[in-house]
Amino acid sequence: MSFIEELRWRGMIQDITPGTEEQLRKEMATAYVGIDPTADSLHIGHLVSIMMLKHFQLAGHKPIALIGGATGMIGDPSGKSEERNLLDENILRHNQECIKNQLAKFLDFSKDKENKAELVNNYDWMKDFSFLEFIREIGKHITVNYMMSKDSVKKRIGSDSKEGMSFTEFSYQLVQAYDYLNLYENKNCKLQMGGSDQWGNIITGIELIRRKAGGEAFALTCPLITKADGGKFGKTETGNIWLDPKYTSPYKFYQFWLNVSDEDAAKYIKIFTFFSKEKIEDLEKQHKKASHLRILQKTLAKDITISVHSENDYNAAVEASQILFGKGTTDTLKNLSENMLLSVFEGVPQSEIAKTEIDKSIGILDFLAEKTKIFKSKGEARRMLKDNGVSINKQKVKDTFIITNDMLLNNKYILVQKGKKNYYLVKIL
């Protein structure tokens, strides 16, 4: 299957310029995708572009990931209703290094590979470009009328816009167009890819290449990923789903994919995995026969969690899931990292007691009723203990049980379970 055919059956093509497919048949081509470096981690919204670059490399072509250090200092108006904060160079450089580490899990940057992936930063060619040089060498080739015709501009300066658009943001498409021209001239890059909201910016780049270099270049965009219920993809109540575990734990990351709808799972498994068409069709058949087993979701969640994190992280996430849903053991609980533990029990009631209290050892009744207030009274606690309804760190306990230091999870937590579903996390300070 060619690169275009591969993307087409996966539902990853929205718009494509005429002649793109023919151009890719002629030679080992070079294509790039722009990545906004406004954070030191990518989130799952970036994964679509990364998967496009990976498929491109697998097809024998050369991928370039462009970090928008210069454009990140401006802010892309596409799809935005207001201007964003601008970042300084030190932050952008730090973000670039973090992003490269994440890209390396997907793209092959090996120096001995003919179609090795490259990472470039448009700040490197924009930082010494004076304003006068830019408007003389680049600005004169694209008319204001042409720039005003783009949807990203029209939406911001139309009658419905409250904020309008600064000249800084207005210039964004021209700076991005110059990126394409620069890569065309210096890297023989003839294809730019991105989300469908980037179509106007990419076409401006093609126009600049035609007018200034007399060359031919191409564009390919993928659809913006949506959820079946109309919600925004990759967003939860707590925000983005990040690739960096310090922002989104592997457990939360795994749970996000595990809990998508059947309709979304059938779409996402084509976009976010490299399974063959035959393999995915087989999984879909299995899923239809027993949808309650959630085969598509489990396969998707496993594959993408291992790709972004690791197999160990995936196994830990599965074990953590079992703890929350009643199948985990005390040993499983003890093996969880602090981040994983806090992710699993995020949102459950928490209480705090001093470590000096634990040092003395506390009877279970005092611990539950007086120190943590999990029970309103010792009588209520005693009754539930008698009915075998209380667990400490997933172990059933009686009213003679003593809380000691060696029970602490990660040296600072105790998990209390009251009945089947009520959890409490006690933090020892």
GUTI-678654 format. One line per 3 residues: number of its first residue (from 0); their letters; for each residue z negated, x, y of C-alpha. Coordinates in Angstrom, 3 decimals. Layout:
BEGIN
NUM = A = Z:X:Y ~ ... $
This chain:
BEGIN
0 = MSF = 0.000:0.000:0.000 ~ 0.831:1.283:3.469 ~ -1.804:1.415:6.210 $
3 = IEE = -0.455:-1.732:7.878 ~ -0.219:-3.617:4.576 ~ -3.795:-2.597:3.763 $
6 = LRW = -5.124:-3.913:7.065 ~ -3.016:-7.059:6.869 ~ -4.401:-8.341:3.552 $
9 = RGM = -7.910:-7.509:4.733 ~ -7.426:-9.715:7.824 ~ -7.825:-6.774:10.180 $
12 = IQD = -4.745:-7.181:12.374 ~ -4.686:-9.374:15.471 ~ -1.847:-7.879:17.536 $
15 = ITP = 0.592:-5.065:16.835 ~ 3.433:-3.723:18.966 ~ 6.958:-3.860:17.532 $
18 = GTE = 7.989:-0.667:15.739 ~ 4.452:0.440:14.826 ~ 4.978:0.128:11.079 $
21 = EQL = 8.294:1.971:11.236 ~ 6.720:4.786:13.293 ~ 3.977:5.313:10.709 $
24 = RKE = 6.603:5.708:7.966 ~ 8.315:8.563:9.845 ~ 5.518:11.137:9.901 $
27 = MAT = 1.847:11.903:9.560 ~ 0.787:10.009:12.661 ~ -2.233:10.401:14.938 $
30 = AYV = -4.205:7.405:16.187 ~ -7.372:7.001:18.179 ~ -10.124:4.497:18.795 $
33 = GID = -12.398:4.572:21.837 ~ -16.162:4.323:21.368 ~ -18.556:3.460:24.169 $
36 = PTA = -21.411:6.028:24.178 ~ -23.930:3.911:26.070 ~ -26.461:4.240:23.203 $
39 = DSL = -27.372:7.046:20.809 ~ -26.444:4.879:17.837 ~ -23.502:2.768:16.831 $
42 = HIG = -24.118:-0.817:15.764 ~ -22.273:-2.864:13.179 ~ -19.866:-4.167:15.824 $
45 = HLV = -18.432:-0.621:15.924 ~ -17.885:-0.577:12.171 ~ -14.591:-2.468:12.368 $
48 = SIM = -12.948:0.292:14.424 ~ -14.482:2.958:12.193 ~ -13.094:1.231:9.088 $
51 = MLK = -9.663:1.154:10.740 ~ -9.842:4.911:11.340 ~ -11.004:5.485:7.750 $
54 = HFQ = -8.123:3.440:6.305 ~ -5.802:5.382:8.605 ~ -7.082:8.697:7.227 $
57 = LAG = -6.932:7.462:3.635 ~ -3.269:6.606:4.233 ~ -2.641:10.275:5.071 $
60 = HKP = -2.723:10.021:8.858 ~ -4.952:11.769:11.412 ~ -7.778:9.789:13.091 $
63 = IAL = -9.337:10.609:16.445 ~ -12.599:9.068:17.629 ~ -12.737:9.188:21.407 $
66 = IGG = -16.184:9.115:22.959 ~ -15.861:7.491:26.361 ~ -18.053:9.875:28.329 $
69 = ATG = -16.057:9.288:31.515 ~ -15.319:5.608:30.955 ~ -18.947:5.149:29.877 $
72 = MIG = -19.909:6.245:33.375 ~ -17.797:3.388:34.742 ~ -18.284:0.492:32.339 $
75 = DPS = -15.550:-1.493:30.619 ~ -15.127:-4.942:32.249 ~ -13.436:-6.386:29.130 $
78 = GKS = -15.481:-9.308:27.851 ~ -18.239:-8.630:30.400 ~ -19.455:-10.987:33.081 $
81 = EER = -21.287:-8.387:35.135 ~ -21.308:-4.682:35.864 ~ -23.342:-2.436:33.565 $
84 = NLL = -25.675:0.439:34.371 ~ -24.077:3.879:34.634 ~ -25.306:6.814:32.536 $
87 = DEN = -25.627:10.491:33.425 ~ -23.935:13.385:31.605 ~ -26.994:14.610:29.667 $
90 = ILR = -27.610:11.195:28.121 ~ -23.923:10.795:27.287 ~ -23.801:14.216:25.547 $
93 = HNQ = -26.892:13.377:23.508 ~ -25.368:10.042:22.520 ~ -22.138:11.785:21.513 $
96 = ECI = -23.916:14.092:19.051 ~ -25.788:11.193:17.462 ~ -22.593:9.149:17.147 $
99 = KNQ = -20.703:12.042:15.524 ~ -23.359:12.282:12.805 ~ -22.860:8.605:12.030 $
102 = LAK = -19.046:8.878:12.059 ~ -19.231:11.781:9.589 ~ -20.469:9.347:6.932 $
105 = FLD = -17.061:7.671:7.045 ~ -14.511:10.152:8.418 ~ -13.647:13.569:6.973 $
108 = FSK = -13.964:16.239:9.675 ~ -13.286:19.137:7.225 ~ -11.501:21.976:9.015 $
111 = DKE = -9.237:22.753:6.061 ~ -7.903:19.196:5.898 ~ -4.463:18.733:7.460 $
114 = NKA = -5.316:15.234:8.682 ~ -8.940:16.055:9.527 ~ -10.729:13.661:11.844 $
117 = ELV = -11.428:14.807:15.383 ~ -14.007:13.798:17.943 ~ -13.044:14.095:21.610 $
120 = NNY = -14.768:13.097:24.842 ~ -12.713:11.895:27.783 ~ -15.302:13.368:30.143 $
123 = DWM = -13.921:16.804:29.186 ~ -10.551:16.095:30.820 ~ -11.769:13.761:33.555 $
126 = KDF = -14.674:15.796:34.994 ~ -12.434:18.242:36.908 ~ -9.814:15.662:37.882 $
129 = SFL = -10.275:15.043:41.612 ~ -9.931:11.547:42.994 ~ -6.927:12.540:45.109 $
132 = EFI = -5.203:14.170:42.139 ~ -5.831:11.120:39.985 ~ -4.417:8.553:42.397 $
135 = REI = -1.453:10.838:43.142 ~ -0.598:11.801:39.554 ~ -1.610:8.642:37.708 $
138 = GKH = -2.310:5.793:40.121 ~ 1.206:5.719:41.569 ~ 2.729:4.890:38.168 $
141 = ITV = 0.880:1.570:37.655 ~ 1.090:-1.187:40.264 ~ -1.856:-3.279:41.404 $
144 = NYM = 0.157:-6.366:40.414 ~ 0.367:-5.050:36.860 ~ -3.381:-4.341:36.713 $
147 = MSK = -4.262:-7.728:38.246 ~ -2.314:-9.518:35.526 ~ -4.780:-8.418:32.808 $
150 = DSV = -7.201:-11.054:31.530 ~ -10.189:-8.702:31.858 ~ -9.482:-8.503:35.600 $
153 = KKR = -8.451:-12.124:36.197 ~ -11.647:-13.472:34.644 ~ -13.792:-11.340:36.920 $
156 = IGS = -12.038:-12.056:40.206 ~ -11.200:-15.713:39.600 ~ -12.850:-18.640:41.350 $
159 = DSK = -15.410:-19.005:38.531 ~ -16.712:-15.462:38.954 ~ -19.991:-15.090:40.864 $
162 = EGM = -20.185:-11.312:40.976 ~ -16.538:-10.313:41.385 ~ -15.479:-6.823:40.322 $
165 = SFT = -16.125:-3.454:41.937 ~ -13.328:-0.946:42.459 ~ -15.134:1.232:39.898 $
168 = EFS = -14.617:-1.311:37.137 ~ -11.155:-2.222:38.388 ~ -10.135:1.393:37.820 $
171 = YQL = -11.352:1.348:34.207 ~ -8.020:0.382:32.652 ~ -6.279:3.169:34.566 $
174 = VQA = -8.764:5.778:33.307 ~ -8.382:4.475:29.733 ~ -4.602:4.535:30.150 $
177 = YDY = -4.839:8.191:31.139 ~ -6.855:8.887:27.970 ~ -3.906:7.646:25.937 $
180 = LNL = -1.454:9.719:27.994 ~ -3.633:12.824:27.611 ~ -3.900:12.429:23.832 $
183 = YEN = -0.180:11.644:23.624 ~ 0.696:14.867:25.445 ~ -1.931:17.145:23.872 $
186 = KNC = -2.531:15.694:20.388 ~ 0.805:13.952:19.712 ~ -1.173:10.701:19.482 $
189 = KLQ = 1.167:7.720:19.427 ~ -1.118:4.891:18.348 ~ -4.247:3.430:19.913 $
192 = MGG = -6.342:0.928:17.985 ~ -9.284:-1.262:18.939 ~ -10.653:-4.782:19.147 $
195 = SDQ = -8.440:-7.568:20.428 ~ -10.323:-7.543:23.749 ~ -8.837:-4.065:24.343 $
198 = WGN = -5.206:-5.174:24.080 ~ -4.610:-5.236:27.843 ~ -6.117:-1.773:28.374 $
201 = IIT = -4.122:-0.311:25.488 ~ -0.852:-1.794:26.751 ~ -1.526:-0.231:30.171 $
204 = GIE = -1.746:3.128:28.401 ~ 1.584:2.523:26.661 ~ 3.132:1.626:30.003 $
207 = LIR = 1.766:4.796:31.624 ~ 3.175:6.934:28.788 ~ 6.557:5.262:29.219 $
210 = RKA = 6.636:5.671:33.000 ~ 5.134:9.145:33.360 ~ 6.151:10.907:30.122 $
213 = GGE = 9.200:8.850:29.173 ~ 7.644:8.454:25.719 ~ 7.089:5.679:23.245 $
216 = AFA = 3.621:4.730:22.032 ~ 2.123:1.884:20.039 ~ -0.869:-0.453:19.821 $
219 = LTC = -2.768:-2.232:17.075 ~ -5.807:-4.444:17.492 ~ -8.088:-6.219:15.052 $
222 = PLI = -9.621:-9.660:15.565 ~ -13.076:-9.846:17.111 ~ -15.400:-10.523:14.213 $
225 = TKA = -17.062:-13.924:14.293 ~ -19.517:-15.852:12.155 ~ -18.578:-19.081:10.435 $
228 = DGG = -21.242:-20.978:12.421 ~ -19.840:-19.712:15.709 ~ -22.685:-17.276:16.356 $
231 = KFG = -22.047:-13.740:17.564 ~ -21.480:-11.252:14.777 ~ -24.050:-8.461:14.459 $
234 = KTE = -26.623:-10.147:16.680 ~ -30.004:-11.408:15.499 ~ -32.991:-12.813:17.341 $
237 = TGN = -34.237:-9.249:17.806 ~ -30.875:-7.879:19.005 ~ -28.130:-5.681:17.558 $
240 = IWL = -28.006:-4.456:13.969 ~ -27.895:-0.682:14.510 ~ -26.748:2.064:12.135 $
243 = DPK = -29.666:4.317:13.072 ~ -32.739:3.516:10.916 ~ -35.090:4.081:13.850 $
246 = YTS = -33.624:0.982:15.512 ~ -32.790:-1.130:12.443 ~ -34.542:-0.225:9.202 $
249 = PYK = -32.467:-0.006:5.997 ~ -34.407:-3.058:4.793 ~ -33.379:-5.156:7.809 $
252 = FYQ = -29.855:-3.780:7.583 ~ -29.636:-4.781:3.907 ~ -31.138:-8.200:4.585 $
255 = FWL = -28.590:-8.914:7.332 ~ -25.674:-8.609:4.898 ~ -27.542:-10.262:2.037 $
258 = NVS = -28.131:-13.390:4.129 ~ -24.618:-14.027:5.445 ~ -22.932:-17.288:4.457 $
261 = DED = -20.495:-17.527:1.546 ~ -17.603:-17.924:3.981 ~ -18.626:-14.877:5.989 $
264 = AAK = -19.289:-12.796:2.866 ~ -15.735:-13.463:1.639 ~ -14.396:-12.228:4.993 $
267 = YIK = -16.774:-9.311:5.533 ~ -16.330:-7.783:2.078 ~ -12.645:-7.220:2.905 $
270 = IFT = -13.397:-5.661:6.281 ~ -16.512:-3.592:5.618 ~ -15.883:-2.182:2.134 $
273 = FFS = -13.093:-0.189:0.534 ~ -12.925:-2.274:-2.630 ~ -9.378:-2.930:-3.808 $
276 = KEK = -7.702:-6.304:-3.463 ~ -7.983:-6.835:-7.224 ~ -11.695:-5.997:-7.236 $
279 = IED = -12.435:-8.375:-4.354 ~ -10.412:-11.189:-5.928 ~ -12.415:-10.713:-9.129 $
282 = LEK = -15.705:-10.815:-7.200 ~ -14.607:-14.003:-5.456 ~ -13.873:-15.639:-8.826 $
285 = QHK = -17.292:-14.621:-10.147 ~ -18.938:-15.938:-7.003 ~ -17.218:-19.329:-7.230 $
288 = KAS = -18.408:-19.768:-10.824 ~ -22.046:-19.129:-9.889 ~ -22.437:-19.163:-6.112 $
291 = HLR = -26.241:-19.376:-6.411 ~ -26.233:-15.787:-7.689 ~ -24.742:-14.666:-4.336 $
294 = ILQ = -22.559:-12.037:-5.995 ~ -20.432:-11.458:-2.880 ~ -23.458:-11.005:-0.630 $
297 = KTL = -25.255:-8.673:-3.036 ~ -22.174:-6.529:-3.605 ~ -21.414:-6.341:0.122 $
300 = AKD = -25.023:-5.571:1.058 ~ -25.311:-2.841:-1.574 ~ -22.051:-1.099:-0.703 $
303 = ITI = -22.479:-1.063:3.056 ~ -26.174:-0.102:2.940 ~ -25.334:2.914:0.752 $
306 = SVH = -22.414:3.854:3.030 ~ -24.440:3.713:6.245 ~ -27.798:4.895:4.874 $
309 = SEN = -28.097:6.129:1.255 ~ -28.550:4.939:-2.303 ~ -32.280:5.692:-2.075 $
312 = DYN = -32.526:3.547:1.043 ~ -30.674:0.758:-0.734 ~ -33.029:0.918:-3.740 $
315 = AAV = -36.054:0.905:-1.431 ~ -34.658:-2.127:0.429 ~ -34.194:-4.023:-2.854 $
318 = EAS = -37.736:-3.180:-3.934 ~ -39.050:-4.241:-0.536 ~ -37.249:-7.569:-0.903 $
321 = QIL = -38.972:-8.128:-4.233 ~ -42.372:-7.524:-2.655 ~ -41.862:-10.226:-0.074 $
324 = FGK = -40.569:-12.730:-2.610 ~ -43.367:-12.277:-5.116 ~ -41.927:-9.845:-7.663 $
327 = GTT = -43.202:-6.544:-6.282 ~ -46.111:-4.527:-7.635 ~ -48.880:-2.502:-6.031 $
330 = DTL = -47.026:0.710:-6.912 ~ -43.848:-0.571:-5.257 ~ -45.809:-1.403:-2.137 $
333 = KNL = -47.405:2.047:-2.024 ~ -43.988:3.702:-2.219 ~ -42.708:2.023:0.955 $
336 = SEN = -42.404:4.135:4.095 ~ -44.264:2.904:7.162 ~ -41.010:1.765:8.826 $
339 = MLL = -39.972:-0.139:5.715 ~ -43.411:-1.721:5.368 ~ -43.418:-2.883:8.984 $
342 = SVF = -39.862:-4.193:8.641 ~ -40.684:-6.232:5.556 ~ -43.754:-7.785:7.123 $
345 = EGV = -42.480:-8.120:10.667 ~ -43.738:-11.349:12.155 ~ -46.668:-11.864:9.764 $
348 = PQS = -50.111:-12.212:11.402 ~ -51.802:-8.882:12.034 ~ -55.356:-7.819:12.743 $
351 = EIA = -57.024:-4.499:13.433 ~ -60.317:-2.947:12.412 ~ -61.838:0.476:13.010 $
354 = KTE = -61.489:3.167:10.347 ~ -65.239:3.761:10.542 ~ -65.692:0.307:9.000 $
357 = IDK = -63.562:1.267:6.009 ~ -65.325:4.624:5.684 ~ -68.524:2.719:4.880 $
360 = SIG = -66.685:0.525:2.354 ~ -66.604:-3.230:3.007 ~ -67.198:-6.114:0.650 $
363 = ILD = -64.186:-8.402:0.347 ~ -65.998:-11.407:1.852 ~ -67.030:-9.486:4.967 $
366 = FLA = -63.542:-8.020:5.227 ~ -61.753:-11.381:5.015 ~ -64.100:-13.559:7.065 $
369 = EKT = -65.888:-11.329:9.558 ~ -63.848:-8.203:10.170 ~ -60.293:-9.613:10.075 $
372 = KIF = -60.903:-13.381:10.548 ~ -58.209:-14.119:7.942 ~ -60.566:-16.823:6.662 $
375 = KSK = -62.672:-19.009:8.936 ~ -65.770:-18.542:6.829 ~ -67.125:-16.682:3.818 $
378 = GEA = -67.374:-20.006:2.009 ~ -63.647:-20.668:2.414 ~ -62.859:-17.108:1.315 $
381 = RRM = -65.158:-17.364:-1.700 ~ -63.511:-20.584:-2.881 ~ -60.013:-19.088:-2.738 $
384 = LKD = -61.173:-15.885:-4.423 ~ -62.674:-17.972:-7.202 ~ -59.320:-19.772:-7.633 $
387 = NGV = -57.539:-16.402:-7.974 ~ -55.699:-17.014:-4.675 ~ -56.259:-13.716:-2.852 $
390 = SIN = -54.447:-10.404:-3.353 ~ -55.069:-7.030:-1.734 ~ -51.960:-4.824:-1.783 $
393 = KQK = -50.382:-7.188:-4.382 ~ -53.409:-7.018:-6.680 ~ -55.501:-10.157:-7.410 $
396 = VKD = -59.160:-9.643:-6.480 ~ -62.541:-11.360:-7.005 ~ -65.466:-11.840:-4.629 $
399 = TFI = -67.120:-8.626:-5.861 ~ -64.170:-6.464:-4.733 ~ -64.853:-3.565:-2.314 $
402 = ITN = -62.358:-2.309:0.318 ~ -62.214:1.513:0.393 ~ -60.186:4.274:2.057 $
405 = DML = -58.064:5.037:-1.003 ~ -56.450:1.598:-0.747 ~ -54.774:2.269:2.602 $
408 = LNN = -50.975:2.031:2.641 ~ -49.466:4.913:4.621 ~ -53.088:5.813:5.476 $
411 = KYI = -53.429:2.916:7.902 ~ -52.570:-0.532:6.457 ~ -53.916:-3.097:4.012 $
414 = LVQ = -51.827:-6.073:2.924 ~ -53.646:-9.324:2.285 ~ -51.963:-12.231:0.524 $
417 = KGK = -53.527:-15.675:0.770 ~ -51.997:-18.099:-1.705 ~ -48.329:-17.614:-2.597 $
420 = KNY = -46.660:-17.259:0.788 ~ -49.225:-16.331:3.443 ~ -49.329:-12.614:4.239 $
423 = YLV = -51.556:-10.719:6.666 ~ -51.212:-7.079:7.619 ~ -54.439:-5.321:8.574 $
426 = KIL = -54.078:-2.122:10.601 ~ -56.842:0.446:10.347 ~ -57.327:2.280:13.645 $
